[in-house]
């Protein structure tokens, strides 16, 4: 990880601002695990005006709360652009995500070998209150998976609005999944270009 907030020796990172930086590897995608990782109860952190590139993942959020990614660019990742596990109170807005899942080399590459999404939120614990808005996600250069995918196993609220997703063959725009009857999802004013695809 190039920047790691929290997680070592039980430390957490609160009220941090990371802004106006270009962060990434100079070699292949596999040389850097993630550009930014925020873990272990860290929260109320702002990531602003960043260019994150050439890493396995651009951002990994693990058991965090209160992260805001604003006006940033993600490009050139082997897997997901942003992956969150059990993140709550997360906002992603006015961002550009492109050239993700770069382990996809040809039609027929399995999801086991190339399973990256533009933005993925996986919740199997306490999480919720997700706001994804005004993002541009381009998935035309690789196949498999989704622009935006959310899995909610616990109660929470999701607001996904005003996102623009470009997809190529073998990519679905949005996948919204909830296993909890107490999850509320508002999905509005989103666009998929080249494929009318939303699964829920």
C-alpha positions in Angstrom: 0.0 0.0 0.0 1.3 3.4 -0.8 -0.9 5.2 1.8 -2.3 3.2 4.7 -4.7 4.8 7.2 -5.1 2.8 10.3 -4.8 -0.9 11.0 -1.3 -1.3 12.4 -1.1 -2.1 16.1 -4.8 -1.3 16.5 -4.3 2.3 15.4 -7.0 4.1 13.6 -6.9 7.2 11.4 -9.6 9.9 12.1 -10.4 13.2 10.4 -7.6 12.9 7.8 -7.5 14.7 4.5 -5.6 13.3 1.5 -5.8 15.7 -1.4 -4.2 17.0 -4.6 -1.9 14.0 -5.2 -1.0 11.6 -8.0 -0.5 8.2 -6.4 0.4 4.9 -8.2 3.0 2.5 -9.3 5.4 3.0 -12.1 5.5 -0.6 -13.3 2.8 -3.2 -13.8 -0.5 -3.3 -12.0 0.6 -6.1 -9.6 3.5 -4.2 -8.1 1.3 -2.1 -5.8 -1.4 -3.7 -3.7 -3.5 -0.6 -3.3 -2.9 3.2 -3.7 -4.9 3.9 -0.6 -6.1 1.5 2.1 -8.3 2.6 5.0 -8.9 0.0 7.7 -9.8 -1.0 11.2 -12.4 1.5 12.4 -10.8 4.5 10.8 -13.3 7.1 9.6 -14.3 10.6 8.8 -11.6 10.8 6.1 -11.7 12.9 3.0 -10.0 11.9 -0.2 -10.1 14.8 -2.6 -8.7 15.6 -6.1 -6.6 12.4 -6.4 -5.3 10.5 -9.4 -4.9 6.9 -8.4 -3.4 4.5 -11.0 -1.3 1.4 -11.7 -2.2 -0.8 -8.7 -4.0 -4.0 -8.0 -6.8 -1.8 -6.4 -6.9 1.9 -6.3 -8.7 2.1 -3.0 -9.6 -0.5 -0.4 -11.9 0.3 2.5 -12.1 -2.3 5.3 -14.4 -1.8 8.2 -14.4 1.9 7.9 -17.0 4.7 8.4 -17.3 8.2 7.1 -15.0 8.1 4.0 -15.6 10.6 1.2 -13.9 10.2 -2.2 -14.6 13.4 -4.1 -13.5 14.7 -7.6 -10.9 12.1 -8.2 -9.7 9.8 -11.0 -9.1 6.1 -10.9 -7.4 4.4 -13.8 -5.3 1.3 -14.5 -6.2 -1.3 -11.9 -5.8 -5.1 -12.1 -9.0 -5.6 -10.1 -11.6 -3.2 -8.7 -11.2 0.5 -8.9 -12.6 0.8 -5.4 -13.4 -2.1 -3.1 -15.2 -1.7 0.2 -15.8 -4.4 2.7 -18.2 -3.4 5.5 -17.8 0.3 4.9 -20.5 2.6 6.2 -21.4 6.3 5.6 -19.4 6.3 2.4 -19.8 9.0 -0.3 -18.3 8.8 -3.8 -19.0 11.8 -5.9 -17.8 13.5 -9.1 -15.2 10.8 -9.8 -14.0 9.2 -13.0 -13.2 5.5 -13.0 -11.7 3.8 -16.1 -9.3 1.0 -17.2 -10.2 -1.3 -14.3 -10.1 -5.1 -14.4 -7.0 -5.1 -16.6 -6.3 -8.8 -16.0 -9.1 -9.3 -18.6 -7.2 -10.2 -21.8 -9.7 -11.8 -24.1 -13.4 -12.8 -24.4 -13.8 -15.8 -22.2 -11.3 -14.7 -19.5 -12.9 -16.2 -16.3 -14.2 -14.0 -13.5 -11.8 -16.0 -11.3 -8.9 -14.6 -13.3 -10.4 -11.2 -13.9 -13.2 -10.3 -11.5 -12.8 -6.5 -11.1 -15.6 -3.9 -11.0 -15.5 -0.2 -11.3 -16.9 0.3 -7.7 -17.8 -2.6 -5.4 -19.4 -2.5 -2.0 -19.6 -5.8 -0.1 -21.4 -5.8 3.3 -21.5 -8.9 5.5 -21.4 -7.0 8.7 -22.5 -3.7 10.1 -22.6 -1.2 7.3 -24.8 1.1 5.3 -25.6 4.6 4.3 -23.9 4.6 0.9 -24.1 7.6 -1.5 -22.8 7.1 -5.0 -23.5 10.1 -7.3 -22.3 12.0 -10.3 -19.6 9.5 -11.3 -18.4 8.6 -14.8 -17.4 4.9 -15.0 -16.0 3.5 -18.3 -15.9 -0.3 -18.6 -15.5 -0.4 -22.4 -11.9 -1.7 -22.4 -12.3 -4.9 -20.4 -15.0 -7.5 -19.9 -16.6 -9.3 -16.9 -18.5 -7.9 -13.9 -20.0 -4.4 -13.4 -19.6 -0.7 -13.3 -21.2 -0.5 -9.8 -22.0 -3.5 -7.6 -23.4 -3.4 -4.1 -24.1 -6.4 -1.7 -26.1 -5.5 1.4 -26.5 -8.2 4.0 -27.5 -5.9 6.8 -29.9 -3.0 7.2 -28.8 0.2 5.6 -29.6 2.9 3.1 -28.2 3.2 -0.5 -28.6 6.2 -2.7 -27.2 5.7 -6.2 -27.9 8.6 -8.5 -26.7 10.6 -11.5 -24.0 8.1 -12.5 -23.0 7.6 -16.1 -21.7 4.1 -17.0 -20.2 3.1 -20.4 -20.0 -0.6 -20.9 -18.6 -2.9 -23.6 -19.5 -6.6 -24.3 -19.8 -8.9 -21.3 -20.1 -6.0 -18.8 -23.3 -5.1 -16.8 -23.9 -1.6 -15.7 -25.3 -1.9 -12.2 -25.9 -4.8 -9.9 -27.7 -4.0 -6.6 -28.2 -6.9 -4.2 -29.8 -6.9 -0.7 -30.4 -9.8 1.6 -32.0 -7.6 4.3 -35.7 -6.5 4.2 -34.5 -3.4 6.2 -32.3 -2.1 3.4 -33.7 0.9 1.4 -32.3 1.6 -2.0 -32.9 4.6 -4.1 -31.6 4.2 -7.7 -32.4 7.2 -9.9 -31.2 9.2 -12.9 -28.4 6.8 -13.7 -27.4 6.1 -17.4 -25.9 3.1 -19.1 -24.4 3.6 -22.5 -24.2 0.7 -25.0 -26.2 -1.7 -22.8 -29.4 -1.2 -20.9 -28.4 -3.4 -18.0 -29.4 -3.2 -14.4 -29.8 -6.3 -12.2 -31.3 -6.4 -8.7 
